[in-house]
Amino acid sequence: MAGHKLLAGWSSIDITPSKKVSLQGQYHERISEGVHDPIYATALAIESRNEDGSVNDHAIMISCDLVGIEKIMLDKLREKLNGKVQELDPKKILAFATHTHTAPCVLGDTFDRLNWNKWKTLSKDEYMHPNEYMDFLVDKLVHIVIEAWKNRKPAKVSIELGHAVLGHCRRVVFEDRAVMYASPDTADFLRLEGPSDHGVELMYFWDMEDKLTGVIVNVACPAQVVEGLNVISADYLGAARRQIKERISQDIYVLPQVAPAGDQSPRDLIRRYKSEDNMFTNNLEGMEELGSRVADAVVKKYESAKKKAQSDLVFKHLVFKHIVEDIYLPIRKVTQGEVEWAQKNYEELMKNYNSESELQGRDLVKLTDYRAIFIRKEAQEKASFYKVELHAIRLGDAAFVTNPFELYIEYGLRIKARSKAKQTFAIQLSCGSGAYLPTRQAITGGSYGANVSNGIVGPEGGDLLVEHSIAAINRLWGEKGYLENWRFGG
């Protein structure tokens, strides 16, 4: 790597719709009633060049204040960029979401599945349909990718580990079951099902005069403090972005990433029902509080990060490499028993209705689950694997690795623990939307997020995802990650 030069370029753009939209993230229909704070997409272009000036490798990371990243959106973005930017490989673009539940829908088929009809009463002048928002969004992303690429300049980088209490396991375990968001104030309460991770992975970027240009902030908690409100908001990560810029410089960029946190929430369920001071239940005060915790972590490590960038980081020793590969994970199979259960309950449910279009509330949730099982049964008769686009990046002593799931935190901790990187930035909801990927323990407990209707891949696929992720990362540190020329008996 002698003589390699690192370049970095930033861009950010407001992706707030100009009209009312349908908000994504709940079963019931929500039409936005205003904008509490704008939502953004932020792009970071990273490139290393050889001594002769040729490109060694590159990546463009895009963070979006959305509930998820649909593959169709990423395909459209890459198609529009193909051939437009010299030396940029569209496959090296990775996009990920902060999982805010106060951002627009990007797929119109949600309406049909969830019986949403209020939007039909609104005129085109006052309402933006998801198809319209998708086109609006892709054009915005094209702009920031091109701009970030043009803005590439020689850069320095440093990594730090901060801490902030943000996420808590949201699954409450009782003697005979587990329930999402249940009150633990009962005699049969045993524990919260899984761990939490309060580490904040930080990567600071500097220009050659040691001026901070931007920071990557990776946290294991989705942006869902105000998930039930009917407004546009980037949630606590938007508050964090604003506070970081206020406390350091308005000129810097903040690129948030959410680590595996499929079973996490910003709600402390142990204390939630005990104290009026516990603010983290769908209110703006709690959003600001969690945002300040993230900002505190970034500001606290600022001086340390600056010293490291100034001193020992000589770029002839810097390693930058980007792997993109497709992996295939086994589909979690729906059993015949589950199909029969769904059919029986579906028939019982529909005795009270003339058609599926009439269902709302809890009955609609039940219907959605039953239909998901029927659809999954058809899908597994056609294919046995789910295709995942995996990105693994080494930048100095740090690694990035992606997945498209709401991945339970246990898998993320396993990846971080076994990674050869000094710090591992695991990123969920990236380059696709694979829904929940629960653990075996969660499936045993049941409830939302662990049911077969809530995701396409199960624990067998989760284990395989961990192994693929670790192998991809560790290959960047010189390990093959596989055996060859093995013979029985030695």
DAPE-V84651 format. One record per residue. N is the residue number from 1. PHI is phi in degrees with one decimal (999 if undefined). OMEGA is omega as a letter, one per 20 degrees, with the letter a starting at -180 (none if undefined). Layout:
# DAPE-V84651
n->N phi->PHI omega->OMEGA
n->N phi->PHI omega->OMEGA
This chain:
# DAPE-V84651
n->1 phi->999 omega->a
n->2 phi->-58.3 omega->r
n->3 phi->82.7 omega->r
n->4 phi->-71.4 omega->r
n->5 phi->-118.0 omega->r
n->6 phi->-96.0 omega->r
n->7 phi->-125.2 omega->r
n->8 phi->-142.6 omega->r
n->9 phi->-140.1 omega->a
n->10 phi->-120.2 omega->r
n->11 phi->-161.6 omega->r
n->12 phi->-145.8 omega->a
n->13 phi->-148.6 omega->r
n->14 phi->-74.5 omega->r
n->15 phi->-112.6 omega->r
n->16 phi->-71.3 omega->r
n->17 phi->-67.9 omega->a
n->18 phi->-87.7 omega->a
n->19 phi->-126.8 omega->r
n->20 phi->-65.5 omega->r
n->21 phi->-139.6 omega->r
n->22 phi->-83.5 omega->a
n->23 phi->-88.4 omega->a
n->24 phi->-104.2 omega->r
n->25 phi->133.6 omega->r
n->26 phi->-134.2 omega->r
n->27 phi->-75.3 omega->a
n->28 phi->-81.2 omega->a
n->29 phi->-74.6 omega->r
n->30 phi->-132.3 omega->r
n->31 phi->-103.4 omega->a
n->32 phi->-61.7 omega->a
n->33 phi->-109.3 omega->r
n->34 phi->156.9 omega->a
n->35 phi->-120.0 omega->r
n->36 phi->-78.7 omega->r
n->37 phi->-149.4 omega->a
n->38 phi->-69.1 omega->r
n->39 phi->-104.9 omega->a
n->40 phi->-132.0 omega->r
n->41 phi->-119.3 omega->a
n->42 phi->-125.2 omega->a
n->43 phi->-117.8 omega->r
n->44 phi->-126.7 omega->r
n->45 phi->-98.6 omega->r
n->46 phi->-122.3 omega->a
n->47 phi->-148.3 omega->r
n->48 phi->-118.7 omega->a
n->49 phi->-118.7 omega->r
n->50 phi->-80.0 omega->a
n->51 phi->-58.8 omega->a
n->52 phi->-83.1 omega->r
n->53 phi->92.8 omega->r
n->54 phi->-74.5 omega->a
n->55 phi->-73.2 omega->r
n->56 phi->-85.6 omega->r
n->57 phi->-164.1 omega->a
n->58 phi->-158.3 omega->r
n->59 phi->-158.7 omega->r
n->60 phi->-126.6 omega->r
n->61 phi->-98.9 omega->r
n->62 phi->-124.5 omega->r
n->63 phi->-101.9 omega->a
n->64 phi->-122.2 omega->r
n->65 phi->-79.7 omega->a
n->66 phi->-137.1 omega->r
n->67 phi->-74.4 omega->a
n->68 phi->-168.6 omega->r
n->69 phi->-115.6 omega->r
n->70 phi->-80.4 omega->a
n->71 phi->-60.2 omega->a
n->72 phi->-62.2 omega->r
n->73 phi->-67.4 omega->a
n->74 phi->-65.3 omega->r
n->75 phi->-62.4 omega->r
n->76 phi->-64.0 omega->r
n->77 phi->-62.0 omega->a
n->78 phi->-64.3 omega->r
n->79 phi->-63.2 omega->a
n->80 phi->-68.9 omega->a
n->81 phi->-88.8 omega->a
n->82 phi->-57.4 omega->r
n->83 phi->82.8 omega->a
n->84 phi->-85.3 omega->a
n->85 phi->-120.2 omega->a
n->86 phi->-61.0 omega->r
n->87 phi->74.1 omega->r
n->88 phi->-93.1 omega->r
n->89 phi->-89.7 omega->a
n->90 phi->-56.2 omega->r
n->91 phi->-67.7 omega->a
n->92 phi->-88.0 omega->r
n->93 phi->-92.6 omega->r
n->94 phi->-125.2 omega->a
n->95 phi->-122.0 omega->a
n->96 phi->-145.8 omega->a
n->97 phi->-116.1 omega->r
n->98 phi->-86.9 omega->r
n->99 phi->68.6 omega->r
n->100 phi->-68.9 omega->r
n->101 phi->-95.7 omega->r
n->102 phi->-122.6 omega->r
n->103 phi->-138.7 omega->a
n->104 phi->-69.0 omega->r
n->105 phi->-66.3 omega->r
n->106 phi->-117.1 omega->r
n->107 phi->-127.5 omega->a
n->108 phi->-73.3 omega->a
n->109 phi->-68.9 omega->r
n->110 phi->-57.3 omega->a
n->111 phi->-60.5 omega->a
n->112 phi->-66.3 omega->a
n->113 phi->-73.2 omega->a
n->114 phi->-114.7 omega->r
n->115 phi->55.3 omega->r
n->116 phi->-87.2 omega->a
n->117 phi->-133.6 omega->a
n->118 phi->-59.4 omega->a
n->119 phi->-62.3 omega->a
n->120 phi->-67.6 omega->a
n->121 phi->-84.1 omega->a
n->122 phi->-99.5 omega->r
n->123 phi->-78.8 omega->r
n->124 phi->-65.2 omega->r
n->125 phi->-72.9 omega->a
n->126 phi->-109.6 omega->a
n->127 phi->-132.2 omega->r
n->128 phi->-105.9 omega->r
n->129 phi->-69.8 omega->r
n->130 phi->-53.0 omega->r
n->131 phi->-63.9 omega->r
n->132 phi->-68.6 omega->r
n->133 phi->-65.9 omega->r
n->134 phi->-57.6 omega->r
n->135 phi->-64.2 omega->r
n->136 phi->-58.3 omega->a
n->137 phi->-65.1 omega->a
n->138 phi->-60.9 omega->r
n->139 phi->-61.6 omega->r
n->140 phi->-64.8 omega->a
n->141 phi->-69.1 omega->r
n->142 phi->-57.0 omega->a
n->143 phi->-60.7 omega->a
n->144 phi->-73.9 omega->r
n->145 phi->-64.5 omega->r
n->146 phi->-62.8 omega->a
n->147 phi->-67.5 omega->r
n->148 phi->-61.6 omega->r
n->149 phi->-65.6 omega->r
n->150 phi->-67.7 omega->a
n->151 phi->-82.9 omega->a
n->152 phi->-59.2 omega->r
n->153 phi->-142.4 omega->r
n->154 phi->-52.1 omega->a
n->155 phi->-141.8 omega->r
n->156 phi->-115.3 omega->a
n->157 phi->-142.8 omega->r
n->158 phi->-144.8 omega->a
n->159 phi->-118.0 omega->r
n->160 phi->-144.8 omega->r
n->161 phi->-114.6 omega->r
n->162 phi->-105.5 omega->r
n->163 phi->-141.9 omega->r
n->164 phi->-157.7 omega->r
n->165 phi->-78.4 omega->a
n->166 phi->-127.2 omega->a
n->167 phi->-103.0 omega->r
n->168 phi->-137.7 omega->r
n->169 phi->-62.3 omega->a
n->170 phi->-100.5 omega->a
n->171 phi->-106.1 omega->a
n->172 phi->-97.6 omega->a
n->173 phi->-100.0 omega->r
n->174 phi->-110.2 omega->a
n->175 phi->-62.7 omega->a
n->176 phi->-123.6 omega->a
n->177 phi->-170.2 omega->r
n->178 phi->-124.5 omega->a
n->179 phi->-137.4 omega->r
n->180 phi->-68.7 omega->r
n->181 phi->61.9 omega->r
n->182 phi->-74.8 omega->r
n->183 phi->-77.6 omega->r
n->184 phi->-83.7 omega->a
n->185 phi->-83.5 omega->r
n->186 phi->-139.3 omega->a
n->187 phi->-66.9 omega->a
n->188 phi->-95.4 omega->r
n->189 phi->-69.5 omega->r
n->190 phi->-110.2 omega->a
n->191 phi->-173.6 omega->r
n->192 phi->-82.1 omega->a
n->193 phi->-68.5 omega->a
n->194 phi->-129.2 omega->r
n->195 phi->-80.6 omega->r
n->196 phi->-130.4 omega->a
n->197 phi->-136.7 omega->a
n->198 phi->-97.2 omega->r
n->199 phi->-71.9 omega->r
n->200 phi->-119.3 omega->r
n->201 phi->-78.7 omega->a
n->202 phi->-124.5 omega->r
n->203 phi->-131.9 omega->a
n->204 phi->-101.8 omega->r
n->205 phi->-115.4 omega->a
n->206 phi->-131.1 omega->r
n->207 phi->-84.2 omega->a
n->208 phi->-76.4 omega->r
n->209 phi->-100.6 omega->r
n->210 phi->65.7 omega->r
n->211 phi->-95.3 omega->a
n->212 phi->-65.6 omega->r
n->213 phi->-105.6 omega->a
n->214 phi->-177.5 omega->a
n->215 phi->-143.9 omega->r
n->216 phi->-92.9 omega->a
n->217 phi->-124.1 omega->a
n->218 phi->-115.9 omega->a
n->219 phi->-132.6 omega->a
n->220 phi->-97.5 omega->r
n->221 phi->-159.3 omega->r
n->222 phi->-68.3 omega->a
n->223 phi->-83.8 omega->a
n->224 phi->-139.1 omega->r
n->225 phi->-68.4 omega->a
n->226 phi->-108.9 omega->a
n->227 phi->-62.7 omega->a
n->228 phi->-98.1 omega->a
n->229 phi->-76.4 omega->a
n->230 phi->-102.5 omega->r
n->231 phi->-131.5 omega->r
n->232 phi->-79.1 omega->r
n->233 phi->-161.6 omega->r
n->234 phi->-85.5 omega->r
n->235 phi->63.0 omega->a
n->236 phi->-66.9 omega->r
n->237 phi->-73.4 omega->r
n->238 phi->-68.5 omega->r
n->239 phi->-63.0 omega->r
n->240 phi->-62.4 omega->r
n->241 phi->-58.6 omega->a
n->242 phi->-63.2 omega->a
n->243 phi->-70.0 omega->r
n->244 phi->-62.9 omega->r
n->245 phi->-66.6 omega->r
n->246 phi->-65.1 omega->a
n->247 phi->-92.2 omega->r
n->248 phi->-115.0 omega->r
n->249 phi->-170.9 omega->r
n->250 phi->-70.2 omega->a
n->251 phi->-85.7 omega->a
n->252 phi->-89.2 omega->r
n->253 phi->-106.7 omega->r
n->254 phi->-123.4 omega->a
n->255 phi->-115.7 omega->a
n->256 phi->-82.3 omega->r
n->257 phi->-131.2 omega->r
n->258 phi->-107.0 omega->r
n->259 phi->-74.7 omega->r
n->260 phi->-47.8 omega->a
n->261 phi->-157.7 omega->a
n->262 phi->-63.6 omega->r
n->263 phi->-112.3 omega->a
n->264 phi->-109.7 omega->a
n->265 phi->-155.4 omega->r
n->266 phi->-79.1 omega->a
n->267 phi->-108.2 omega->r
n->268 phi->-84.5 omega->a
n->269 phi->-68.6 omega->a
n->270 phi->-64.4 omega->a
n->271 phi->-107.9 omega->a
n->272 phi->-57.6 omega->a
n->273 phi->-97.0 omega->a
n->274 phi->-107.5 omega->a
n->275 phi->-139.4 omega->r
n->276 phi->-70.6 omega->a
n->277 phi->-81.1 omega->r
n->278 phi->-80.6 omega->a
n->279 phi->-92.7 omega->a
n->280 phi->-87.4 omega->r
n->281 phi->-136.4 omega->r
n->282 phi->54.1 omega->r
n->283 phi->-141.3 omega->a
n->284 phi->-71.7 omega->r
n->285 phi->-63.2 omega->r
n->286 phi->-64.4 omega->r
n->287 phi->-59.4 omega->r
n->288 phi->-66.8 omega->a
n->289 phi->-62.3 omega->r
n->290 phi->-67.2 omega->r
n->291 phi->-60.9 omega->r
n->292 phi->-68.2 omega->r
n->293 phi->-65.4 omega->r
n->294 phi->-66.1 omega->r
n->295 phi->-60.5 omega->r
n->296 phi->-58.0 omega->a
n->297 phi->-63.5 omega->a
n->298 phi->-66.9 omega->a
n->299 phi->-68.1 omega->a
n->300 phi->-61.0 omega->a
n->301 phi->-93.1 omega->a
n->302 phi->-58.6 omega->a
n->303 phi->-64.7 omega->r
n->304 phi->-61.0 omega->r
n->305 phi->-63.3 omega->a
n->306 phi->-65.0 omega->r
n->307 phi->-63.6 omega->a
n->308 phi->-67.5 omega->r
n->309 phi->-68.7 omega->a
n->310 phi->-76.7 omega->a
n->311 phi->-98.8 omega->a
n->312 phi->-88.8 omega->a
n->313 phi->-84.8 omega->r
n->314 phi->-99.7 omega->a
n->315 phi->-74.2 omega->r
n->316 phi->-67.7 omega->r
n->317 phi->-101.3 omega->a
n->318 phi->-78.9 omega->r
n->319 phi->-107.6 omega->r
n->320 phi->-134.0 omega->r
n->321 phi->-151.5 omega->a
n->322 phi->-130.6 omega->r
n->323 phi->-104.9 omega->r
n->324 phi->-124.9 omega->a
n->325 phi->-147.3 omega->r
n->326 phi->-93.2 omega->r
n->327 phi->-120.5 omega->a
n->328 phi->-125.3 omega->a
n->329 phi->-107.8 omega->a
n->330 phi->-65.0 omega->r
n->331 phi->-68.6 omega->r
n->332 phi->-72.2 omega->a
n->333 phi->-78.6 omega->r
n->334 phi->-80.3 omega->a
n->335 phi->-83.6 omega->r
n->336 phi->-62.5 omega->r
n->337 phi->-62.0 omega->r
n->338 phi->-67.2 omega->r
n->339 phi->-65.0 omega->r
n->340 phi->-65.5 omega->r
n->341 phi->-61.0 omega->a
n->342 phi->-64.1 omega->a
n->343 phi->-65.1 omega->a
n->344 phi->-62.6 omega->a
n->345 phi->-71.5 omega->r
n->346 phi->-63.2 omega->a
n->347 phi->-63.1 omega->r
n->348 phi->-65.8 omega->a
n->349 phi->-63.9 omega->a
n->350 phi->-75.9 omega->r
n->351 phi->-62.6 omega->a
n->352 phi->-95.3 omega->a
n->353 phi->-137.0 omega->r
n->354 phi->-87.5 omega->r
n->355 phi->-154.2 omega->r
n->356 phi->-63.8 omega->a
n->357 phi->-66.2 omega->a
n->358 phi->-84.5 omega->a
n->359 phi->-72.8 omega->r
n->360 phi->-143.1 omega->r
n->361 phi->61.4 omega->a
n->362 phi->-63.2 omega->r
n->363 phi->-66.2 omega->r
n->364 phi->-66.9 omega->r
n->365 phi->-61.0 omega->r
n->366 phi->-60.8 omega->r
n->367 phi->-58.5 omega->a
n->368 phi->-59.8 omega->r
n->369 phi->-66.2 omega->a
n->370 phi->-63.6 omega->a
n->371 phi->-63.6 omega->r
n->372 phi->-61.8 omega->r
n->373 phi->-66.9 omega->r
n->374 phi->-63.3 omega->a
n->375 phi->-65.5 omega->r
n->376 phi->-63.7 omega->r
n->377 phi->-60.2 omega->r
n->378 phi->-65.7 omega->a
n->379 phi->-64.9 omega->a
n->380 phi->-74.0 omega->r
n->381 phi->-81.3 omega->r
n->382 phi->-105.3 omega->a
n->383 phi->-151.7 omega->a
n->384 phi->-112.6 omega->a
n->385 phi->-133.0 omega->r
n->386 phi->-112.2 omega->a
n->387 phi->-84.6 omega->a
n->388 phi->-123.2 omega->r
n->389 phi->-90.1 omega->a
n->390 phi->-112.0 omega->r
n->391 phi->-112.3 omega->r
n->392 phi->-130.5 omega->a
n->393 phi->-130.0 omega->r
n->394 phi->-109.0 omega->r
n->395 phi->-132.9 omega->a
n->396 phi->64.9 omega->a
n->397 phi->-90.9 omega->a
n->398 phi->-109.2 omega->r
n->399 phi->-130.2 omega->r
n->400 phi->-118.0 omega->r
n->401 phi->-146.5 omega->a
n->402 phi->-115.8 omega->r
n->403 phi->-155.0 omega->a
n->404 phi->-94.9 omega->a
n->405 phi->-100.4 omega->q
n->406 phi->-85.2 omega->a
n->407 phi->-85.6 omega->r
n->408 phi->-59.5 omega->a
n->409 phi->-62.6 omega->r
n->410 phi->-55.7 omega->a
n->411 phi->-64.9 omega->r
n->412 phi->-63.1 omega->r
n->413 phi->-65.4 omega->r
n->414 phi->-64.2 omega->r
n->415 phi->-64.4 omega->a
n->416 phi->-63.3 omega->a
n->417 phi->-66.9 omega->a
n->418 phi->-96.2 omega->r
n->419 phi->-67.3 omega->r
n->420 phi->-77.1 omega->a
n->421 phi->-70.6 omega->r
n->422 phi->-64.7 omega->r
n->423 phi->-135.2 omega->a
n->424 phi->-120.3 omega->r
n->425 phi->-96.9 omega->r
n->426 phi->-82.3 omega->a
n->427 phi->-128.1 omega->r
n->428 phi->-94.2 omega->r
n->429 phi->52.0 omega->a
n->430 phi->-117.4 omega->r
n->431 phi->56.6 omega->r
n->432 phi->149.5 omega->a
n->433 phi->-136.7 omega->a
n->434 phi->-96.5 omega->r
n->435 phi->62.5 omega->a
n->436 phi->-73.1 omega->r
n->437 phi->-127.5 omega->a
n->438 phi->-87.6 omega->r
n->439 phi->-88.2 omega->r
n->440 phi->-61.7 omega->r
n->441 phi->-61.0 omega->a
n->442 phi->-66.3 omega->r
n->443 phi->-63.6 omega->r
n->444 phi->-62.5 omega->a
n->445 phi->-75.3 omega->a
n->446 phi->79.9 omega->r
n->447 phi->81.7 omega->a
n->448 phi->-59.4 omega->a
n->449 phi->93.0 omega->r
n->450 phi->-121.3 omega->a
n->451 phi->-71.6 omega->a
n->452 phi->-63.5 omega->r
n->453 phi->-77.9 omega->a
n->454 phi->-97.5 omega->a
n->455 phi->-168.5 omega->a
n->456 phi->-100.6 omega->a
n->457 phi->-122.3 omega->a
n->458 phi->-111.6 omega->a
n->459 phi->-59.4 omega->r
n->460 phi->-61.4 omega->r
n->461 phi->-69.3 omega->r
n->462 phi->-62.8 omega->r
n->463 phi->-61.0 omega->a
n->464 phi->-68.6 omega->r
n->465 phi->-61.0 omega->r
n->466 phi->-58.0 omega->a
n->467 phi->-64.9 omega->r
n->468 phi->-62.9 omega->a
n->469 phi->-64.1 omega->a
n->470 phi->-64.5 omega->r
n->471 phi->-62.2 omega->r
n->472 phi->-64.7 omega->r
n->473 phi->-61.9 omega->a
n->474 phi->-70.0 omega->r
n->475 phi->-62.5 omega->r
n->476 phi->-71.8 omega->r
n->477 phi->-106.5 omega->r
n->478 phi->98.4 omega->r
n->479 phi->-88.6 omega->r
n->480 phi->-72.6 omega->a
n->481 phi->82.9 omega->r
n->482 phi->-152.6 omega->r
n->483 phi->-98.6 omega->r
n->484 phi->-148.9 omega->r
n->485 phi->57.1 omega->r
n->486 phi->-90.3 omega->r
n->487 phi->-131.0 omega->r
n->488 phi->-61.1 omega->r
n->489 phi->89.5 omega->r
n->490 phi->101.1 omega->none
